[in-house]
Amino acid sequence: MEWWDDLWLNEGFATLMGMKAADYVENTTIRQQQLFYERTVKAFRFDQLASPSAAHPLSWPITKVREVSRRFDPITYLKAAAVLRMVEGVVGEEVFREGLATFLREFAYSNADARDLLDTLAGLDGMDGNQSVGSGITLVEFLHSWAFHTGFPMIEILPPASDGAYGGGGDFIKVFENSIV
């Protein structure tokens, strides 16, 4: 971490990997389910309802050292873990694991930021940061919509058309980049 701007990477990974490790040891998935059902909802709720001075994007420039302590909050821990879990779901568990191993090897004795992680994931197994990961959204756009905005992207899920296709053209989810809830 070059500076505190991307603290969410450290804390989000610690939260997510702690749950994955505990589940592995106990041969269960209860903590990962808990992350989704309890903690993700709590983080999104905090992000949505926090006062304007408390709400913040995951990745956000910190200009003063005294601002650092305010970053240790549910957004930094829980929303970050949820976003990383979503990225894993988008790129796939194997690509995510391979990407993390590559990322950790490459930046083992240096600093990294969110863009470095995204570049590493996008460069693996035929992934391309400009390649669609679903509904016309690229990996870069997907992470950007979650990490660099306060709140969360507003989505619209369209009902099936009369011919059974979703949204008339196959896409059934629209993400409104500028409409953050």
Secondary structure, 3 states (H helix, E strand, C coil): CCCHHHHHHHHHHHHHHHHHHHHHHHCCCHHHHHHHHHHHHHHHHHHHHCCCCCCCCCCCCCCCHHHHHHHCCHHHHHHHHHHHHHHHHHHCHHHHHHHHHHHHHHCCCCCCCHHHHHHHHHCCCCCCCCCECCCCCEHHHHHHHHHCCCCCEEEEECCECCCCCECCCCCCEEEEEEEEC
